[in-house]
Each structure stands twice: as C-alpha cells, then as structure tokens.
Amino acid sequence: MSVDLNLLVVDDEEAICEGCRRIFERQGFHVTKTSDAEHGLSLAGAQDFAAVLLDIKMPKMDGIQFFEKLRATKPNTPVILMTGYPTVPNAVAAIRLGAAAYVTKPFTPEEITQAVRKMLHAAPHGPDQTTPDAWRPADDGPRFFHNAWASMGQDGTVRAGVATDRATATAVQAVRLPGIGEVVFQGLPMAVLQLQDGTERIVPAPISGIVEGVNESLAASPGVLATDPCGAGWMALICPTRADDELARCTHRRVALYTPDAPVHEEHVAQLKAFGCTVDTAVNADSLATLFQNPDLDLLVLDAPSTAEAGLAALDRVAALRPAMKVVVAAGAQNAAESAYRTRKLFYFAIEPFTDNEMADILDAAFRTKTAAPSHQAAATAGQPLMGIELTNRQGSKVHLLAGPRVLQRASGLGAAVRQRLLDRLYPMQTRLGEAKLTPEELVGSAAGADRLVVLLAKDLGRTPGTLVRDTKSEYVAVSGEEAGKVTTLVIQPGPDGTPDSLDPETVNMLAEHIVEDLASY
C-alpha cells in the first residue's frame, strides 16, 4: 500500500478517532481525525482522501447530512459509514448515497480494516503496492512469536512464516496456506505443514490481521523451508491490525558471529539471516567485547577454524563478561582444539553446521519457547459446565458471554483460562453455571439485559483446529429484531473430541487471550 494514502476519520467519540488512527497509521496511511462534523466536512472538501470514515450519529450535523453535502462537491470520494445505531432508514440512505461500506459499532480492528481494504481494492486505481513482488522489508529483521516469524514491510504489511527444526522442514510434503481476505489471529492457526508420514504441524500466526497475499510458489516447492524459511519460504502477506500491542510479544533472534575470515563471515551471515537471525559480527576479541554491551544478544556463534587459538581466549572472555550467553562452536571436520573447547561452557559443539543445515536445529533449540505438552485430561474430566460470564468492560459496556454446550468448564481448560485472565485484569464478574440452550428466546433475553452479547461456540467449520472466526451478522445463531445488533458470535474450530479443551495448551491460552480482548475492548 502506498505510504501517502490519506484517510479522514470523523466521529464525535475521540476514542474511535484515535483507535482508527493507531490501526491505519501502522498500515501506512496518513490519518486526519476530527470530532467536529463541520470541520470534517471542510477538510473533506479541501483535500483529497482515499476514504472518509464517517460516524452517523453526531451533534450539529449527522453523518447522513454530512454525506449528502460531501456528495455535492466530492461525488467520487469513498465513504465508509460507522454507526452504533443501525436502522433501516440509515441503511437505505447509505445505499442511495453510494457508501463504500456500512460498519456497525463496536467494531474490531479487523472489521474496519476489511472495510477499508475492500474499498481500496474495488477502487479504479487500486492499492499500488499490495502485490507480494513489490514488498520490501522495513526494519532490522524478522520478529518471532514462538517459531512463527513476522517481518515488517515498507508499505505497512507484514510477511509471515515459520522457522522450524531440520527434520520437520525436510519432511514437509505440502503446505496449506490461508485464504486471501481471511482474518488470522496471533497465536492461532495461519497455515498447516503436511508431513511425509501423514501428520500435520500447525503454523500459528505471529501477528493478527487480514491476509493480503500468499506464497503460491511455496505450495509448489515446500523444500525451501529447509534452506530459506525466512526469505523465499514466507507464507502469507498480512495487513496487521493490532501491531502496536502484538509486536511487544514478539522477539528478535539476536546472534553474535565471531570470525575474522571475510568469505566465511559473508556465508555464515547469509545463512543465519535465512533462518531469521539478526546478526552482529565481530572480527577480533575487542569487537566481540563491544558487541556484548548489547543486552539483547542471546547467542554467540564462534567459527573455530578461522579464530584458531583466539577462539579459546574469546570463550574465556565470554564466560567473564556474559556467563549466561549461549555459545555455539562451529568446528571443522578435523579440529585439534575440540577437547579444549568442550571443557568450556558450551551450548553446542557442531561439526560444520552450515554445510548440512544443522544450524536450523541449533537455532530451534536455542530460541524455542517451552510450552506444556498437549493434554486431553481437562476435556475428559467431568466438571462444572460454565454457561455464561457477565462483566462491565473498560469501555463501560455491560457484556454477557454465553457459551454453547461443551465449550467452557468452570475450573479447567478454556473456561478456567478465560476466568483467570478476567480476574488478573481486575474485572468484577458473575459466572453462571450449567448448559445454555441458545434458543432464540434465550439469546434475545440475554441481549436485552446487556449492551453486548458474545456467543461462544465450538463448531466444525472444516478449518484447522484452533481457528477462531468472528461473526456479527447472525450467521451462526438465530437472533433477529433490534437485539441482533448487539450480538457477536465467536466460533472455534474444536479439537479431536469436539471441544476446545482438547487443543494444545498454547492454542487454548491464545484463544482465551483473544476472547478476553473481545469482551474487554468493544
């Protein structure tokens, strides 16, 4: 996307204006915002905007009046209407005036982003830099969420993929990529590696957002995952929607490389970068000591053949300056100093690890995040079913969560994880035990007693287990009338026993994180 695309946000709620600014400036837009409709109309008439995001209910001049006046002077400016009060007359007016989209509040970053991206792709000029071939990196290397990586682009999009161990990478027979336009959430499934033995490995999304493109060549040649996973092995091009918060959960793989041999230096740096490392290099002991002033360095790779005796001295200095540093010695096939190296504190002593991609295993072991082993005990253990949670969120909205059958248990699995996160954030809440029926009458009654109703279901959607789908159009539950606008449905593709609790613990934890974020934020 072009960095000079301009958006105008007109809404009397400053929180909406600021939220849109944060979302879209990270995506490469310049955002102008105002809470005054008359000032907004003046701005829209004087400047050219890629789109105007316009609230309907405002003092002095409502959004429909604004829209009508704008059409008289700027008939071709795309307008996306935002409203917390959806009505038939407003919908009819939006259609008559040619609104590009009609978004109901409270909306998520993904929903407003989808509306803008869809509008841009439908515009005659189109977004001018969203093709994968035009993508250029913007920062100092990939950032990792576990073994999934995200690399920011100059246009505000993100390339995403996975760097895994050598055995998994070489066994990949096929890759199932996400669909363009699909919403992915950090820590939940983005892609699937299908291995030669018939098993599958789920690749989580390193960041939430809208899938803008996929690497079709990877599907045809998955072997590149073994040699260049963080370059040619990228999987998806994502328009990020929560980057400010989620990038804080990601980390760089920072590596110091010590070798005075220039050709070796270039070769090793290239391979380390192919596996997602941010590499700082040293050619002698003094420059290595200087590198160690960076507290973020996690790993030292020392090329034993080129450093010779200086390598042993360097390790002694490392032990004094950074005793917790993980050290990998890359040795030659014949190394007379092997026994001396092994007396030092090493993370790994490897024979020519760059020649057969053994470095992939070493990096995977060095940076792997330890998680609990998958367990189905919580799902199998009888407990108290949890049908609902009631709370008032940080926006002052009274929110009810209503869970379908076999979705939540009070003291285990996803139910316990959701409750614990709400307690950690100090939200007063009431829980309702039992099994919800989710009849139209029960849904309407729950919606009538709240500002928002979030319905949580476990349903086979034919997607990867752990996938989360958010719906505000009553596709999965039967709600009609004026209460329908209050209802959001979150649908989880369950694990092997038909419940979320049979998913692996890390996926359960990330599902809980996204559910609580939905309850707390909108």
C-alpha positions in Angstrom: 0.0 0.0 0.0 1.3 3.5 -0.8 2.5 5.3 2.3 0.9 8.6 1.1 -2.7 7.3 1.2 -4.8 9.6 3.3 -7.8 8.8 5.4 -10.2 11.1 7.2 -12.0 9.9 10.3 -15.0 12.0 11.5 -16.5 10.8 14.8 -17.6 12.7 17.9 -16.0 10.0 20.0 -12.4 10.7 20.4 -11.7 7.1 21.3 -13.0 6.0 17.9 -10.9 8.6 16.1 -7.7 7.7 18.0 -8.3 4.0 17.6 -8.6 4.3 13.8 -5.5 6.4 13.7 -3.5 3.8 15.5 -4.8 1.0 13.3 -4.3 2.7 10.0 -1.1 4.6 10.5 0.7 1.3 11.3 -0.6 0.1 7.9 1.0 3.0 6.0 -1.8 5.6 5.9 -1.7 9.2 7.0 -4.8 9.7 9.2 -6.5 13.0 9.8 -9.1 12.9 12.5 -11.7 15.3 13.9 -14.6 15.0 16.3 -16.4 18.0 14.8 -18.6 17.2 11.8 -18.5 20.7 10.3 -14.7 20.8 10.5 -14.6 17.4 8.9 -16.7 18.5 6.0 -14.4 21.4 5.4 -11.4 19.1 5.4 -13.1 16.6 3.1 -14.0 19.4 0.7 -10.5 21.0 0.7 -8.4 17.8 0.4 -8.4 14.5 -1.4 -8.8 11.4 0.7 -8.6 7.8 -0.2 -11.7 7.4 2.1 -13.7 9.1 4.7 -14.7 7.1 7.8 -17.8 8.8 9.0 -19.9 8.4 12.1 -23.7 8.6 11.6 -24.9 9.9 14.9 -23.1 13.3 15.7 -24.3 16.6 17.2 -24.8 19.7 14.9 -24.7 17.6 11.7 -25.3 13.9 11.5 -23.4 11.6 9.2 -26.2 11.3 6.5 -26.3 15.2 6.2 -22.5 15.3 6.1 -22.6 12.6 3.3 -25.2 14.5 1.3 -23.2 17.7 1.4 -20.0 16.0 0.6 -21.6 14.3 -2.5 -22.4 17.8 -3.8 -18.8 18.8 -4.0 -16.8 15.5 -4.0 -19.1 12.9 -5.6 -16.3 10.3 -6.0 -14.8 10.3 -2.5 -15.4 6.9 -0.9 -17.2 7.0 2.4 -17.4 4.2 5.0 -20.2 4.8 7.5 -19.8 3.8 11.1 -22.7 3.6 13.5 -23.7 2.2 16.8 -27.4 2.6 15.9 -28.1 0.6 12.8 -31.5 1.4 11.4 -33.3 0.7 8.1 -33.6 4.4 7.1 -29.8 4.8 7.6 -29.1 1.7 5.6 -31.3 2.9 2.8 -29.7 6.3 2.8 -26.2 4.7 2.8 -27.1 2.7 -0.3 -28.7 5.7 -2.0 -25.6 7.9 -1.5 -23.3 5.1 -2.6 -21.5 4.3 0.7 -18.5 2.0 0.2 -19.3 0.1 3.4 -21.6 0.3 6.4 -19.8 -0.8 9.7 -21.6 -1.4 12.9 -20.1 -0.3 16.2 -18.5 -1.7 18.2 -16.2 -3.0 15.5 -12.8 -4.8 15.8 -9.6 -3.6 14.1 -10.1 -6.5 11.7 -13.6 -5.4 10.7 -12.8 -1.8 10.0 -9.6 -2.8 8.2 -11.5 -5.2 6.0 -13.9 -2.5 5.0 -11.1 -0.1 4.0 -9.1 -2.8 2.2 -12.1 -4.0 0.3 -12.9 -0.4 -0.7 -9.3 0.2 -1.9 -9.2 -3.0 -4.0 -12.5 -2.1 -5.6 -11.3 1.5 -6.4 -10.3 2.1 -10.1 -6.7 3.0 -9.1 -6.4 0.1 -6.6 -3.8 0.0 -3.9 -0.5 0.4 -5.6 1.9 -1.7 -3.5 0.0 -4.7 -2.2 1.4 -7.3 -4.6 3.9 -9.6 -3.0 6.6 -8.9 -5.6 6.6 -5.2 -4.6 7.2 -6.0 -0.9 10.3 -4.6 0.7 11.5 -5.1 4.3 11.4 -2.1 6.6 13.3 -3.0 9.8 16.2 -5.0 11.1 14.9 -8.5 10.6 12.1 -10.9 11.5 10.5 -11.0 14.9 9.4 -14.3 16.3 6.2 -15.4 18.2 7.5 -18.9 19.2 8.7 -20.3 15.9 6.5 -18.2 13.7 8.1 -15.0 12.3 6.8 -11.6 11.1 8.8 -9.1 9.1 7.5 -5.6 8.7 7.4 -4.1 5.2 8.0 -0.6 4.0 4.3 -0.5 2.9 3.0 -1.4 6.3 2.2 -5.0 5.5 3.9 -8.0 7.1 5.4 -11.1 5.7 4.9 -14.1 7.9 6.2 -17.7 8.0 7.8 -20.3 10.2 11.3 -21.4 11.0 11.3 -24.9 12.3 13.8 -27.8 13.0 15.6 -29.6 10.2 13.6 -32.9 10.5 10.3 -31.1 10.2 11.4 -28.8 7.4 12.8 -31.6 5.2 9.7 -33.8 5.8 7.2 -31.2 4.5 5.3 -32.7 1.6 2.7 -29.9 1.2 1.7 -26.6 2.7 -1.9 -25.5 3.3 -1.9 -21.7 3.1 -4.6 -19.3 4.4 -7.1 -17.8 2.0 -6.7 -14.2 0.8 -9.1 -12.0 2.8 -9.1 -14.4 5.7 -8.6 -13.0 9.3 -5.8 -14.6 11.3 -5.1 -14.0 15.0 -1.8 -14.0 16.8 -1.0 -17.5 18.2 -3.9 -19.2 16.3 -3.6 -21.2 13.1 -2.3 -19.5 10.0 -1.1 -22.4 7.9 -0.5 -26.2 8.1 2.6 -28.2 7.2 1.6 -31.7 5.9 4.5 -34.1 6.5 5.5 -37.2 4.6 4.4 -39.5 7.5 0.8 -38.2 7.2 1.0 -36.0 10.3 0.4 -32.2 10.3 2.1 -29.3 12.0 0.1 -26.1 12.6 1.8 -22.9 12.0 0.5 -20.1 14.2 0.1 -16.5 13.0 2.8 -14.3 14.5 0.5 -11.3 14.3 -3.2 -10.6 13.8 -4.5 -9.2 10.6 -6.0 -9.6 7.1 -4.3 -12.0 4.6 -3.4 -9.9 1.6 -1.5 -12.5 -0.4 0.1 -15.9 -0.1 3.3 -17.5 -1.4 2.0 -19.8 -4.1 5.5 -20.9 -5.1 5.9 -22.3 -1.6 3.0 -24.6 -2.1 4.7 -26.0 -5.2 8.2 -26.2 -3.7 8.0 -26.6 0.1 11.6 -27.7 0.2 12.7 -24.1 0.6 11.5 -24.2 4.2 14.7 -26.2 4.9 17.1 -23.7 3.4 15.5 -20.2 3.4 12.4 -20.3 5.7 12.6 -16.5 6.5 13.2 -15.4 2.9 11.8 -17.4 -0.1 9.9 -19.6 2.4 7.5 -16.8 3.5 3.8 -18.0 3.7 1.5 -15.1 4.0 1.4 -11.3 3.4 -0.7 -9.8 6.2 -2.1 -6.4 6.8 -1.6 -6.1 10.6 -4.5 -4.9 12.7 -3.0 -5.0 16.3 0.7 -4.5 15.6 1.3 -1.9 18.4 0.3 -4.4 21.1 1.3 -7.7 19.5 4.8 -6.8 18.4 5.7 -6.4 22.1 5.1 -10.2 22.4 7.5 -10.9 19.6 11.3 -11.1 19.9 14.2 -10.9 17.5 16.7 -13.7 17.4 19.8 -11.8 18.0 23.1 -13.6 17.3 26.7 -12.5 17.5 29.0 -14.1 14.9 32.8 -14.2 15.6 35.0 -14.9 12.6 37.9 -12.9 11.1 37.6 -14.7 7.8 35.7 -12.4 5.4 34.4 -15.1 3.0 33.3 -17.3 6.0 31.8 -14.2 7.5 29.6 -13.5 4.5 28.5 -17.1 4.1 27.6 -17.6 7.7 25.7 -14.2 8.0 23.6 -15.1 4.9 22.6 -18.5 6.3 21.8 -17.1 9.8 19.6 -14.4 8.2 17.9 -17.1 6.1 16.8 -18.6 9.5 15.6 -15.3 10.8 18.5 -14.2 12.9 19.5 -10.5 13.3 23.3 -10.8 13.1 26.0 -8.7 14.7 29.6 -9.6 13.7 33.0 -9.5 15.4 36.4 -10.0 13.7 38.5 -10.0 16.9 38.2 -10.2 20.7 37.9 -6.5 21.2 35.0 -6.1 18.7 33.3 -9.1 20.3 33.6 -7.4 23.7 31.9 -4.3 22.2 29.0 -6.4 20.9 28.4 -7.8 24.4 27.4 -4.4 25.6 24.1 -5.1 23.8 22.0 -6.9 26.5 19.6 -8.3 23.8 22.2 -10.6 22.3 21.1 -14.2 23.0 23.6 -16.4 21.2 27.2 -16.4 20.1 28.3 -18.5 17.1 32.1 -18.8 17.0 33.8 -20.1 13.9 36.6 -22.3 15.3 38.7 -22.8 12.1 39.1 -19.1 11.4 39.6 -17.9 15.0 42.1 -20.7 15.9 43.7 -20.1 19.4 42.0 -16.7 19.7 38.7 -18.6 19.8 39.5 -20.3 23.1 40.6 -17.0 24.6 37.4 -15.4 23.4 35.3 -18.0 25.2 37.2 -17.4 28.4 36.3 -13.7 28.0 32.7 -14.5 27.2 32.5 -16.5 30.4 33.7 -13.5 32.4 31.6 -10.8 30.6 28.4 -12.7 29.8 28.3 -16.0 31.8 24.7 -16.7 30.7 25.4 -16.4 27.0 24.6 -19.5 24.9 27.7 -20.3 22.9 27.8 -22.4 19.7 31.2 -23.5 18.4 31.1 -24.2 14.6 34.1 -26.5 14.2 35.8 -28.1 11.2 35.8 -31.8 10.4 39.3 -32.0 12.0 39.8 -29.8 15.0 42.7 -30.3 17.2 41.3 -28.0 19.9 38.0 -29.9 20.2 38.8 -31.3 23.7 39.8 -27.8 24.8 36.6 -26.3 23.5 34.5 -28.9 25.2 36.0 -28.0 28.6 34.4 -24.6 28.2 30.7 -24.0 28.9 29.1 -24.5 25.5 25.5 -24.7 24.4 26.6 -26.8 21.3 29.7 -28.0 19.6 28.9 -28.6 16.0 30.9 -30.1 13.1 30.4 -27.9 10.0 26.8 -27.0 10.9 26.4 -24.6 8.0 27.0 -27.3 5.4 24.0 -29.5 6.1 21.6 -27.0 7.7 22.3 -28.4 11.2 22.2 -24.7 12.2 18.4 -24.9 11.9 18.3 -27.5 14.7 20.7 -25.5 16.8 18.7 -22.2 16.4 15.4 -24.0 17.1 16.8 -25.5 20.3 18.4 -22.1 21.4 15.3 -20.0 20.9 12.4 -22.5 21.3 9.8 -21.3 23.8 9.0 -24.1 26.2 5.3 -25.0 26.4 3.4 -27.7 28.2 2.8 -30.9 26.3 -0.7 -31.4 24.8 -3.1 -32.9 27.2 -6.7 -34.0 26.8 -7.2 -34.6 30.5 -9.1 -31.4 31.1 -11.6 -32.3 28.4 -12.1 -35.8 29.6 -12.5 -34.8 33.3 -16.1 -34.2 34.4 -16.5 -30.7 35.8 -18.9 -27.8 36.2 -20.1 -26.6 32.8 -19.9 -22.8 32.5 -22.7 -21.3 30.5 -22.0 -17.6 31.0 -20.0 -14.7 32.4 -21.3 -11.2 33.0 -19.0 -8.2 33.3 -18.6 -4.4 32.7 -15.7 -3.8 30.4 -13.2 -0.9 30.3 -15.4 0.9 27.8 -18.2 0.9 30.4 -20.3 -1.6 28.4 -22.2 -4.3 30.2 -21.1 -7.5 28.4 -22.6 -11.0 28.6 -20.7 -14.1 27.4 -22.9 -17.0 26.6 -21.2 -20.3 25.8 -22.7 -23.2 23.9 -22.7 -26.8 25.1 -19.3 -28.4 25.9 -17.4 -25.2 25.3 -16.4 -24.0 28.8 -15.7 -25.7 32.1 -15.5 -23.5 35.2 -12.3 -24.9 36.6 -10.4 -26.3 33.6 -9.4 -25.7 30.1 -10.6 -22.7 28.1 -13.2 -21.7 30.7 -10.6 -21.5 33.5 -8.1 -19.6 31.2 -10.8 -17.0 30.4 -11.8 -16.6 34.0 -8.2 -16.3 35.2 -7.4 -13.5 32.7 -10.5 -11.6 33.7 -9.5 -11.9 37.3 -5.9 -10.8 36.5 -7.3 -7.7 34.9 -9.5 -7.0 37.9 -12.8 -7.2 36.1 -15.7 -7.8 38.5 -17.7 -10.6 37.0 -20.5 -13.0 37.7 -20.5 -16.6 36.4 -23.4 -18.7 35.5 -23.1 -22.5 35.7 -25.0 -25.1 33.7 -25.6 -25.7 30.0 -27.0 -22.9 27.8 -29.8 -23.9 25.3 -29.0 -21.0 22.9 -32.6 -20.8 21.8 -33.7 -17.6 20.1 -35.7 -16.7 23.2 -32.6 -17.2 25.5 -30.4 -15.2 23.1 -32.8 -12.3 22.9 -33.3 -12.3 26.7 -29.5 -12.2 27.3 -29.0 -9.5 24.7 -31.8 -7.4 26.2 -30.1 -7.3 29.6 -26.7 -6.2 28.2 -25.0 -3.7 26.0 -23.3 -6.6 24.2 -23.8 -10.3 23.9 -20.9 -12.5 22.9 -21.9 -16.1 22.0 -19.1 -18.6 22.1 -19.5 -21.8 20.1 -17.4 -24.9 19.2 -18.4 -25.9 15.7 -16.8 -27.9 12.9 -16.2 -25.3 10.1 -13.8 -27.5 8.2 -10.9 -25.3 9.3 -7.7 -26.0 11.1 -8.3 -26.9 14.8 -8.0 -23.8 17.0 -9.1 -21.4 14.2 -11.3 -18.6 15.6 -14.0 -16.9 13.4 -15.8 -13.7 14.5 -19.3 -13.1 13.1 -21.6 -10.1 13.7 -24.2 -11.0 11.1 -26.1 -13.8 12.9 -24.7 -16.4 10.6 -24.3 -19.0 13.4 -27.0 -18.1 15.8 -30.7 -17.1 15.3 -31.2 -13.6 16.5 -33.4 -11.1 14.9 -35.0 -7.7 15.7 -33.4 -4.8 17.4 -31.3 -7.0 19.7 -29.5 -8.6 16.7 -27.1 -5.6 16.5 -25.8 -6.3 20.0 -24.7 -9.9 19.2 -21.2 -11.1 18.3 -20.5 -14.8 17.7 -17.1 -16.3 18.2 -16.8 -19.7 16.6 -13.9 -22.1 17.5 -12.9 -25.0 15.3 -12.6 -27.6 18.1 -10.0 -30.3 18.9 -10.3 -34.0 18.2 -13.0 -34.6 20.8 -15.2 -31.8 19.6 -14.3 -29.3 22.4 -11.7 -26.5 22.6 -10.1 -28.2 25.7 -8.6 -30.9 23.6 -6.5 -28.4 21.7 -2.9 -28.0 22.7 -2.4 -25.8 25.8 -0.7 -22.9 23.9 -3.6 -22.6 21.5 -6.1 -22.7 24.4 -4.2 -19.9 26.1 -4.2 -17.8 23.0 -7.9 -18.4 22.4 -8.5 -17.2 25.9 -6.4 -14.1 25.3 -8.4 -13.2 22.2 -11.8 -13.9 23.8 -11.0 -11.7 26.8 -9.7 -9.0 24.5 -13.1 -9.1 22.7 -15.0 -8.9 25.9 -12.9 -6.2 27.3 -12.4 -3.8 24.4 -15.6 -3.3 22.4 
